[in-house]
Amino acid sequence: MNALILIGGKSSRMGTDKSLLNYHGKPQREYLFNLAKKYCSEVYFSCRTEQQFSENTIIDKYESGPMGGILSAFDYQPNTAWLVVACDMPLIDEKSFQTLINHRNKAKIATAFLNPETNAPDPLFTIYEPKAFQLMTKYVEAENKSPKIFLQNNDTEIILSANRSLLTNVNTKEEFERIQNQSTIE
């Protein structure tokens, strides 16, 4: 299983690159890279061409949001499971990685946490199995882009978490400041 850290967004609401924000004493992309390295064979960043900064990048050639990044990773290594994590989820930690991996169900197309805010599987911290690749390709060819709806409409293992804020996305300066002021960040 490889890890894919999604950093390809334009961060327009934040006004600065969200993957470079510091929640844990280092840029978020570096924090997630180090965390994923403990559990995955290889770790890559999904980004746009102009964001490429290391040999561990997979360029999103679909340019259709997170789904494009995931498909680009499957294009790169189609027979590998991908643990996908978005760079704008600062509350993800070692315990959440362990929980996701321990509940992995290889018989399903994906394993995901249930997001209590949407009452749906959260596609941005999920393990996608190789068998998801062909289904995703057909889904995108039909002009669909939502990875959340993709997970809802396919055989996905759902995990419940006691931490209701685990999947918090930080997209604005106000949200960043609020998270910075919480004592839950290391």
MDAnalysis code that builds the backbone (N, CA, C; Angstrom):
import MDAnalysis as mda
import numpy as np

u = mda.Universe.empty(558, n_residues=186, atom_resindex=np.repeat(np.arange(186), 3), trajectory=True)
u.add_TopologyAttr("name", ["N", "CA", "C"] * 186)
u.add_TopologyAttr("resid", np.arange(1, 187))
u.add_TopologyAttr("resname", ["MET", "ASN", "ALA", "LEU", "ILE", "LEU", "ILE", "GLY", "GLY", "LYS", "SER", "SER", "ARG", "MET", "GLY", "THR", "ASP", "LYS", "SER", "LEU", "LEU", "ASN", "TYR", "HIS", "GLY", "LYS", "PRO", "GLN", "ARG", "GLU", "TYR", "LEU", "PHE", "ASN", "LEU", "ALA", "LYS", "LYS", "TYR", "CYS", "SER", "GLU", "VAL", "TYR", "PHE", "SER", "CYS", "ARG", "THR", "GLU", "GLN", "GLN", "PHE", "SER", "GLU", "ASN", "THR", "ILE", "ILE", "ASP", "LYS", "TYR", "GLU", "SER", "GLY", "PRO", "MET", "GLY", "GLY", "ILE", "LEU", "SER", "ALA", "PHE", "ASP", "TYR", "GLN", "PRO", "ASN", "THR", "ALA", "TRP", "LEU", "VAL", "VAL", "ALA", "CYS", "ASP", "MET", "PRO", "LEU", "ILE", "ASP", "GLU", "LYS", "SER", "PHE", "GLN", "THR", "LEU", "ILE", "ASN", "HIS", "ARG", "ASN", "LYS", "ALA", "LYS", "ILE", "ALA", "THR", "ALA", "PHE", "LEU", "ASN", "PRO", "GLU", "THR", "ASN", "ALA", "PRO", "ASP", "PRO", "LEU", "PHE", "THR", "ILE", "TYR", "GLU", "PRO", "LYS", "ALA", "PHE", "GLN", "LEU", "MET", "THR", "LYS", "TYR", "VAL", "GLU", "ALA", "GLU", "ASN", "LYS", "SER", "PRO", "LYS", "ILE", "PHE", "LEU", "GLN", "ASN", "ASN", "ASP", "THR", "GLU", "ILE", "ILE", "LEU", "SER", "ALA", "ASN", "ARG", "SER", "LEU", "LEU", "THR", "ASN", "VAL", "ASN", "THR", "LYS", "GLU", "GLU", "PHE", "GLU", "ARG", "ILE", "GLN", "ASN", "GLN", "SER", "THR", "ILE", "GLU"])
u.atoms.positions = np.array([
    [0.847, -1.174, 0.000],
    [0.000, 0.000, 0.000],
    [0.893, 1.239, 0.000],
    [0.559, 2.171, -0.888],
    [1.252, 3.455, -0.960],
    [0.356, 4.542, -0.381],
    [0.963, 5.666, -0.067],
    [0.201, 6.824, 0.409],
    [0.248, 7.913, -0.649],
    [-0.844, 8.653, -0.742],
    [-0.952, 9.793, -1.647],
    [-1.454, 10.983, -0.836],
    [-0.615, 11.994, -0.728],
    [-0.988, 13.211, -0.006],
    [-1.457, 14.225, -1.039],
    [-2.719, 14.618, -0.933],
    [-3.306, 15.546, -1.894],
    [-2.913, 16.979, -1.534],
    [-2.090, 17.600, -2.404],
    [-1.693, 18.993, -2.186],
    [-1.995, 19.847, -3.420],
    [-2.747, 19.311, -4.362],
    [-2.936, 19.951, -5.659],
    [-3.954, 21.065, -5.737],
    [-4.630, 21.354, -4.644],
    [-5.613, 22.436, -4.674],
    [-4.950, 23.793, -4.819],
    [-5.740, 24.766, -5.205],
    [-5.195, 26.112, -5.424],
    [-5.202, 26.963, -4.160],
    [-5.806, 26.473, -3.081],
    [-5.828, 27.172, -1.789],
    [-6.344, 28.607, -1.919],
    [-7.295, 28.825, -2.818],
    [-7.774, 30.190, -3.076],
    [-8.478, 30.810, -1.867],
    [-9.241, 30.038, -1.125],
    [-9.910, 30.583, 0.063],
    [-8.919, 30.878, 1.181],
    [-7.841, 30.104, 1.258],
    [-6.830, 30.314, 2.295],
    [-5.916, 31.480, 1.935],
    [-5.647, 31.648, 0.643],
    [-4.764, 32.723, 0.207],
    [-3.287, 32.353, 0.262],
    [-2.984, 31.143, 0.698],
    [-1.612, 30.628, 0.741],
    [-1.680, 29.116, 0.631],
    [-0.588, 28.496, 0.238],
    [-0.550, 27.048, 0.031],
    [-0.857, 26.309, 1.345],
    [-1.984, 25.601, 1.386],
    [-2.396, 24.901, 2.610],
    [-1.422, 23.805, 3.014],
    [-0.701, 23.238, 2.071],
    [0.227, 22.161, 2.409],
    [1.453, 22.669, 3.162],
    [1.663, 23.984, 3.148],
    [2.815, 24.568, 3.842],
    [2.460, 25.130, 5.214],
    [1.182, 25.076, 5.587],
    [0.777, 25.576, 6.905],
    [1.393, 24.717, 8.001],
    [1.697, 25.340, 9.116],
    [2.374, 24.666, 10.219],
    [1.392, 24.428, 11.366],
    [1.063, 23.170, 11.597],
    [0.213, 22.769, 12.720],
    [1.013, 21.980, 13.763],
    [2.060, 21.315, 13.330],
    [2.784, 20.352, 14.166],
    [4.282, 20.646, 14.227],
    [4.670, 21.904, 14.072],
    [6.081, 22.264, 14.130],
    [6.811, 22.126, 12.807],
    [6.078, 21.832, 11.739],
    [6.651, 21.691, 10.395],
    [5.526, 21.869, 9.386],
    [5.856, 22.085, 8.108],
    [4.797, 22.189, 7.095],
    [3.916, 20.930, 7.104],
    [2.625, 21.109, 6.898],
    [1.666, 20.003, 6.967],
    [2.027, 18.876, 6.013],
    [2.494, 19.204, 4.817],
    [2.840, 18.133, 3.869],
    [4.007, 17.297, 4.384],
    [4.952, 17.914, 5.067],
    [6.077, 17.180, 5.653],
    [5.602, 16.321, 6.829],
    [4.717, 16.878, 7.653],
    [4.144, 16.120, 8.779],
    [3.434, 14.862, 8.274],
    [2.571, 15.020, 7.265],
    [1.827, 13.877, 6.721],
    [2.759, 12.878, 6.033],
    [3.778, 13.375, 5.341],
    [4.749, 12.493, 4.687],
    [5.417, 11.597, 5.730],
    [5.899, 12.195, 6.817],
    [6.573, 11.431, 7.873],
    [5.629, 10.426, 8.532],
    [4.390, 10.815, 8.715],
    [3.386, 9.937, 9.312],
    [3.092, 8.761, 8.377],
    [2.831, 9.044, 7.118],
    [2.497, 7.998, 6.144],
    [3.663, 7.040, 5.913],
    [4.878, 7.542, 6.010],
    [6.074, 6.719, 5.792],
    [6.139, 5.565, 6.789],
    [5.541, 5.743, 7.976],
    [5.540, 4.692, 8.998],
    [4.673, 3.501, 8.597],
    [3.693, 3.719, 7.715],
    [2.692, 2.700, 7.422],
    [2.647, 2.245, 5.968],
    [3.231, 3.006, 5.060],
    [3.082, 2.725, 3.637],
    [4.434, 2.468, 2.977],
    [4.417, 1.659, 1.930],
    [5.650, 1.318, 1.213],
    [6.305, 2.553, 0.608],
    [5.492, 3.351, -0.066],
    [5.979, 4.574, -0.700],
    [4.977, 5.684, -0.419],
    [5.477, 6.920, -0.397],
    [4.616, 8.081, -0.143],
    [4.831, 9.084, -1.275],
    [3.734, 9.552, -1.841],
    [3.778, 10.505, -2.950],
    [2.886, 11.699, -2.639],
    [3.186, 12.797, -3.315],
    [2.347, 13.981, -3.276],
    [1.622, 14.088, -4.605],
    [0.327, 14.342, -4.556],
    [-0.448, 14.618, -5.761],
    [-0.502, 16.126, -5.916],
    [-0.031, 16.627, -7.077],
    [0.005, 18.073, -7.253],
    [-0.165, 18.457, -8.717],
    [-0.324, 19.758, -8.933],
    [-0.352, 20.307, -10.278],
    [1.097, 20.439, -10.779],
    [1.290, 20.532, -12.066],
    [2.626, 20.606, -12.662],
    [3.480, 21.689, -12.012],
    [2.917, 22.863, -11.827],
    [3.695, 23.985, -11.286],
    [4.027, 23.831, -9.797],
    [3.435, 22.859, -9.129],
    [3.711, 22.631, -7.713],
    [4.803, 21.579, -7.478],
    [5.232, 20.897, -8.498],
    [6.180, 19.786, -8.324],
    [7.433, 20.280, -7.622],
    [7.791, 19.600, -6.527],
    [8.937, 20.038, -5.737],
    [9.876, 18.893, -5.363],
    [9.502, 17.662, -5.648],
    [10.379, 16.535, -5.322],
    [10.112, 15.387, -6.284],
    [10.967, 14.378, -6.201],
    [10.774, 13.196, -7.047],
    [9.590, 12.358, -6.576],
    [9.061, 12.653, -5.420],
    [7.930, 11.896, -4.874],
    [6.598, 12.554, -5.225],
    [6.495, 13.092, -6.419],
    [5.231, 13.713, -6.830],
    [4.612, 12.943, -7.989],
    [3.309, 12.947, -7.986],
    [2.533, 12.422, -9.104],
    [1.691, 13.590, -9.600],
    [1.942, 13.989, -10.822],
    [1.223, 15.126, -11.393],
    [-0.214, 14.698, -11.709],
    [-1.162, 15.522, -11.268],
    [-2.574, 15.265, -11.550],
    [-2.842, 15.625, -13.004],
    [-2.927, 14.623, -13.840],
    [-3.134, 14.883, -15.264],
    [-4.605, 15.035, -15.639],
    [-5.496, 14.768, -14.696],
    [-6.926, 14.881, -14.972],
    [-7.461, 16.262, -14.604],
    [-6.823, 16.900, -13.636],
    [-7.223, 18.228, -13.163],
    [-8.716, 18.295, -12.857],
    [-9.185, 17.301, -12.119],
    [-10.599, 17.287, -11.738],
    [-10.725, 17.123, -10.229],
    [-9.940, 17.892, -9.487],
    [-10.016, 17.853, -8.035],
    [-9.400, 16.589, -7.471],
    [-9.809, 16.224, -6.258],
    [-9.227, 15.051, -5.605],
    [-9.356, 13.768, -6.436],
    [-10.456, 13.604, -7.144],
    [-10.649, 12.408, -7.962],
    [-9.565, 12.299, -9.029],
    [-9.170, 13.425, -9.607],
    [-8.107, 13.421, -10.598],
    [-6.774, 13.000, -10.015],
    [-6.498, 13.450, -8.804],
    [-5.265, 13.053, -8.130],
    [-5.227, 11.564, -7.848],
    [-6.350, 11.034, -7.394],
    [-6.433, 9.592, -7.086],
    [-6.286, 8.767, -8.363],
    [-6.968, 9.172, -9.419],
    [-6.852, 8.454, -10.698],
    [-5.426, 8.510, -11.245],
    [-4.770, 9.653, -11.100],
    [-3.382, 9.777, -11.566],
    [-2.473, 8.820, -10.803],
    [-2.728, 8.644, -9.514],
    [-1.942, 7.690, -8.719],
    [-2.182, 6.265, -9.216],
    [-3.436, 5.923, -9.493],
    [-3.729, 4.586, -10.023],
    [-3.118, 4.393, -11.410],
    [-3.089, 5.443, -12.226],
    [-2.411, 5.348, -13.519],
    [-0.943, 5.014, -13.326],
    [-0.339, 5.604, -12.304],
    [1.083, 5.406, -12.008],
    [1.356, 3.989, -11.504],
    [0.528, 3.510, -10.563],
    [0.670, 2.149, -10.026],
    [-0.733, 1.550, -9.842],
    [-1.267, 0.931, -10.899],
    [-2.649, 0.451, -10.874],
    [-2.910, -0.740, -9.963],
    [-1.895, -1.486, -9.616],
    [-2.109, -2.686, -8.800],
    [-1.793, -2.476, -7.324],
    [-1.723, -1.235, -6.936],
    [-1.389, -0.876, -5.561],
    [-2.591, -0.238, -4.893],
    [-2.787, -0.538, -3.624],
    [-3.795, 0.187, -2.842],
    [-3.199, 1.551, -2.491],
    [-4.062, 2.561, -2.443],
    [-3.623, 3.924, -2.142],
    [-4.333, 4.438, -0.898],
    [-3.552, 4.788, 0.113],
    [-4.082, 5.482, 1.278],
    [-3.991, 6.969, 0.946],
    [-5.139, 7.576, 0.772],
    [-5.214, 8.974, 0.349],
    [-5.504, 9.851, 1.558],
    [-4.761, 10.956, 1.674],
    [-4.992, 11.910, 2.758],
    [-4.813, 13.326, 2.206],
    [-5.756, 14.195, 2.529],
    [-5.698, 15.584, 2.090],
    [-4.825, 16.401, 3.034],
    [-4.097, 17.350, 2.475],
    [-3.177, 18.155, 3.282],
    [-3.904, 19.121, 4.213],
    [-5.188, 19.345, 3.982],
    [-5.914, 20.331, 4.796],
    [-6.722, 19.701, 5.929],
    [-6.272, 18.543, 6.394],
    [-6.927, 17.850, 7.510],
    [-5.921, 17.722, 8.665],
    [-5.735, 18.775, 9.455],
    [-4.656, 18.815, 10.445],
    [-4.842, 17.942, 11.681],
    [-6.033, 17.405, 11.901],
    [-6.261, 16.607, 13.102],
    [-5.963, 15.125, 12.901],
    [-5.616, 14.742, 11.684],
    [-5.225, 13.364, 11.417],
    [-3.882, 13.114, 12.083],
    [-3.799, 11.994, 12.793],
    [-2.594, 11.694, 13.558],
    [-2.253, 10.212, 13.432],
    [-1.274, 9.791, 14.191],
    [-0.829, 8.395, 14.127],
    [-1.954, 7.424, 14.489],
    [-2.725, 7.762, 15.509],
    [-3.834, 6.891, 15.929],
    [-4.863, 6.730, 14.810],
    [-5.167, 7.805, 14.107],
    [-6.156, 7.713, 13.022],
    [-5.615, 6.887, 11.857],
    [-4.319, 7.011, 11.553],
    [-3.709, 6.155, 10.530],
    [-3.841, 4.687, 10.934],
    [-3.513, 4.384, 12.192],
    [-3.591, 3.005, 12.669],
    [-5.027, 2.479, 12.593],
    [-5.980, 3.296, 12.970],
    [-7.393, 2.870, 12.925],
    [-7.818, 2.571, 11.497],
    [-7.480, 3.461, 10.574],
    [-7.850, 3.252, 9.174],
    [-7.234, 1.956, 8.645],
    [-5.965, 1.760, 8.890],
    [-5.271, 0.569, 8.388],
    [-5.776, -0.704, 9.069],
    [-6.031, -0.650, 10.357],
    [-6.522, -1.831, 11.083],
    [-7.915, -2.263, 10.631],
    [-8.716, -1.316, 10.122],
    [-10.067, -1.638, 9.662],
    [-10.147, -1.864, 8.154],
    [-9.005, -1.823, 7.489],
    [-8.974, -2.004, 6.037],
    [-9.640, -3.313, 5.655],
    [-10.531, -3.227, 4.672],
    [-11.215, -4.401, 4.152],
    [-10.859, -4.515, 2.670],
    [-9.915, -5.386, 2.358],
    [-9.435, -5.545, 0.987],
    [-10.495, -6.103, 0.040],
    [-11.554, -6.685, 0.590],
    [-12.622, -7.232, -0.247],
    [-13.528, -6.130, -0.810],
    [-13.467, -4.951, -0.235],
    [-14.303, -3.832, -0.691],
    [-13.460, -2.928, -1.593],
    [-14.077, -1.928, -2.190],
    [-13.311, -1.039, -3.081],
    [-12.549, 0.018, -2.302],
    [-12.995, 0.278, -1.051],
    [-12.336, 1.304, -0.248],
    [-12.705, 1.119, 1.217],
    [-11.888, 1.724, 2.081],
    [-12.160, 1.787, 3.516],
    [-12.081, 3.254, 3.902],
    [-13.145, 3.762, 4.513],
    [-13.223, 5.192, 4.817],
    [-13.905, 5.431, 6.153],
    [-13.565, 6.548, 6.772],
    [-14.261, 6.991, 7.976],
    [-15.586, 7.630, 7.580],
    [-16.589, 7.446, 8.414],
    [-17.850, 8.151, 8.238],
    [-17.652, 9.570, 8.749],
    [-17.950, 10.549, 7.904],
    [-17.851, 11.941, 8.319],
    [-19.166, 12.321, 8.985],
    [-19.148, 12.659, 10.286],
    [-20.404, 12.955, 10.984],
    [-21.101, 14.211, 10.472],
    [-20.370, 15.124, 9.845],
    [-20.983, 16.342, 9.318],
    [-21.786, 16.078, 8.052],
    [-21.356, 15.124, 7.250],
    [-22.049, 14.839, 5.992],
    [-22.839, 13.535, 6.042],
    [-22.609, 12.753, 7.101],
    [-23.201, 11.420, 7.232],
    [-22.904, 10.567, 5.995],
    [-21.674, 10.712, 5.522],
    [-21.220, 9.993, 4.333],
    [-19.749, 9.625, 4.529],
    [-19.259, 8.654, 3.757],
    [-17.841, 8.318, 3.853],
    [-16.997, 9.516, 3.416],
    [-15.929, 9.779, 4.165],
    [-15.057, 10.890, 3.805],
    [-13.993, 10.395, 2.830],
    [-13.968, 10.923, 1.608],
    [-13.061, 10.407, 0.581],
    [-11.629, 10.901, 0.693],
    [-11.375, 11.843, 1.612],
    [-10.064, 12.471, 1.658],
    [-9.146, 11.912, 2.739],
    [-9.593, 10.862, 3.404],
    [-8.737, 10.066, 4.286],
    [-9.263, 8.644, 4.174],
    [-8.836, 7.978, 3.116],
    [-9.432, 6.706, 2.697],
    [-8.381, 5.815, 2.075],
    [-8.566, 4.519, 2.218],
    [-7.751, 3.550, 1.477],
    [-8.583, 3.086, 0.282],
    [-8.056, 3.323, -0.912],
    [-8.691, 2.877, -2.153],
    [-7.962, 1.623, -2.630],
    [-8.701, 0.557, -2.796],
    [-8.133, -0.710, -3.262],
    [-7.949, -0.679, -4.785],
    [-7.055, -1.509, -5.337],
    [-6.827, -1.525, -6.780],
    [-8.103, -1.734, -7.601],
    [-9.043, -2.513, -7.061],
    [-10.285, -2.767, -7.816],
    [-11.139, -1.508, -7.988],
    [-10.832, -0.439, -7.253],
    [-11.570, 0.823, -7.401],
    [-11.191, 1.553, -8.691],
    [-9.999, 1.277, -9.217],
    [-9.473, 2.017, -10.361],
    [-10.412, 2.002, -11.570],
    [-10.820, 0.820, -11.999],
    [-11.688, 0.739, -13.182],
    [-13.043, 1.391, -12.931],
    [-13.573, 1.188, -11.731],
    [-14.855, 1.826, -11.390],
    [-14.739, 3.353, -11.390],
    [-13.634, 3.857, -10.856],
    [-13.399, 5.311, -10.843],
    [-13.257, 5.856, -12.257],
    [-12.543, 5.129, -13.084],
    [-12.341, 5.568, -14.456],
    [-13.688, 5.715, -15.168],
    [-14.557, 4.736, -15.043],
    [-15.890, 4.802, -15.662],
    [-16.715, 5.941, -15.058],
    [-16.587, 6.123, -13.763],
    [-17.313, 7.183, -13.054],
    [-16.915, 8.564, -13.596],
    [-15.612, 8.786, -13.780],
    [-15.133, 10.075, -14.287],
    [-15.459, 10.228, -15.774],
    [-15.377, 9.143, -16.536],
    [-15.746, 9.195, -17.957],
    [-17.203, 9.596, -18.135],
    [-18.035, 9.293, -17.129],
    [-19.451, 9.685, -17.166],
    [-19.633, 11.116, -16.635],
    [-18.509, 11.851, -16.544],
    [-18.484, 13.254, -16.121],
    [-18.877, 13.470, -14.670],
    [-18.577, 12.505, -13.826],
    [-18.764, 12.650, -12.386],
    [-17.418, 13.006, -11.770],
    [-17.447, 13.805, -10.692],
    [-16.192, 14.225, -10.061],
    [-16.150, 13.998, -8.560],
    [-17.271, 13.715, -7.932],
    [-17.319, 13.653, -6.472],
    [-16.837, 12.308, -5.938],
    [-15.685, 12.302, -5.244],
    [-15.240, 11.041, -4.656],
    [-16.156, 10.585, -3.518],
    [-16.831, 11.522, -2.863],
    [-17.764, 11.150, -1.791],
    [-18.930, 10.351, -2.364],
    [-19.506, 10.817, -3.446],
    [-20.625, 10.099, -4.072],
    [-20.144, 8.766, -4.648],
    [-18.921, 8.757, -5.181],
    [-18.346, 7.496, -5.667],
    [-18.321, 6.469, -4.532],
    [-17.834, 6.868, -3.366],
    [-17.782, 5.942, -2.224],
    [-19.178, 5.531, -1.774],
    [-20.119, 6.461, -1.771],
    [-21.489, 6.150, -1.358],
    [-22.144, 5.133, -2.282],
    [-21.799, 5.181, -3.554],
    [-22.445, 4.332, -4.548],
    [-21.714, 3.023, -4.821],
    [-20.659, 2.759, -4.061],
    [-19.897, 1.530, -4.240],
    [-19.685, 0.847, -2.898],
    [-19.148, -0.356, -2.943],
    [-18.991, -1.190, -1.756],
    [-17.814, -0.707, -0.911],
    [-18.108, 0.169, 0.051],
    [-17.095, 0.811, 0.880],
    [-17.226, 0.356, 2.329],
    [-16.107, -0.008, 2.933],
    [-16.062, -0.314, 4.364],
    [-16.092, 1.019, 5.118],
    [-17.049, 1.163, 6.023],
    [-17.219, 2.419, 6.763],
    [-16.734, 2.234, 8.201],
    [-15.921, 3.184, 8.653],
    [-15.396, 3.175, 10.020],
    [-16.015, 4.340, 10.791],
    [-16.444, 4.063, 12.002],
    [-16.927, 5.124, 12.884],
    [-15.785, 5.535, 13.798],
    [-15.666, 6.833, 14.036],
    [-14.615, 7.334, 14.915],
    [-15.241, 8.040, 16.110],
    [-14.656, 7.838, 17.272],
    [-15.119, 8.530, 18.478],
    [-14.751, 10.011, 18.418],
    [-13.725, 10.350, 17.642],
    [-13.277, 11.732, 17.502],
    [-14.083, 12.408, 16.398],
    [-15.095, 13.164, 16.783],
    [-15.991, 13.789, 15.802],
    [-15.307, 14.861, 14.956],
    [-14.183, 15.387, 15.423],
    [-13.511, 16.457, 14.674],
    [-12.325, 15.945, 13.835],
    [-12.083, 14.640, 13.846],
    [-10.945, 14.052, 13.138],
    [-10.837, 14.524, 11.693],
    [-11.946, 14.595, 10.985],
    [-11.945, 14.873, 9.552],
    [-12.125, 16.353, 9.224],
    [-11.868, 17.210, 10.180],
    [-11.994, 18.654, 9.979],
    [-11.098, 19.112, 8.835],
    [-11.703, 19.829, 7.882],
    [-10.978, 20.454, 6.776],
    [-10.735, 21.920, 7.137],
    [-9.549, 22.404, 6.858],
    [-9.220, 23.804, 7.110],
    [-8.976, 24.480, 5.761],
    [-9.881, 25.405, 5.403],
    [-9.827, 26.031, 4.080],
    [-9.683, 27.545, 4.103],
    [-9.884, 28.169, 5.261],
    [-9.804, 29.628, 5.348],
    [-8.850, 30.034, 6.470],
    [-8.429, 31.296, 6.451],
    [-7.549, 31.806, 7.507],
    [-8.230, 31.743, 8.861],
    [-9.546, 31.980, 8.889],
    [-10.296, 31.924, 10.149],
    [-10.298, 30.506, 10.718],
    [-10.520, 29.516, 9.852],
    [-10.488, 28.119, 10.302],
    [-9.093, 27.738, 10.778],
    [-8.072, 28.210, 10.088],
    [-6.692, 27.939, 10.484],
    [-6.419, 28.506, 11.879],
    [-6.819, 29.750, 12.105],
    [-6.601, 30.381, 13.414],
    [-7.359, 29.646, 14.511],
    [-8.576, 29.215, 14.214],
    [-9.375, 28.480, 15.205],
    [-8.680, 27.163, 15.578],
    [-8.186, 26.434, 14.582],
    [-7.484, 25.169, 14.844],
    [-6.186, 25.434, 15.603],
    [-5.469, 26.475, 15.228],
    [-4.218, 26.825, 15.909],
    [-4.445, 27.073, 17.401],
    [-5.608, 27.599, 17.738],
    [-5.914, 27.930, 19.137],
    [-6.429, 26.738, 19.931],
    [-6.738, 25.622, 19.258],
    [-7.202, 24.427, 19.967],
    [-6.025, 23.686, 20.568],
    [-6.256, 23.084, 21.697],
    [-5.179, 22.339, 22.347],
    [-5.025, 20.919, 21.809],
    [-5.875, 20.534, 20.817],
    [-5.807, 19.167, 20.298],
    [-4.625, 18.971, 19.338],
    [-4.061, 20.044, 18.825],
    [-2.905, 19.936, 17.925],
    [-1.661, 19.787, 18.774],
    [-0.771, 18.902, 18.342],
    [0.478, 18.660, 19.078],
    [1.364, 19.898, 19.039],
])
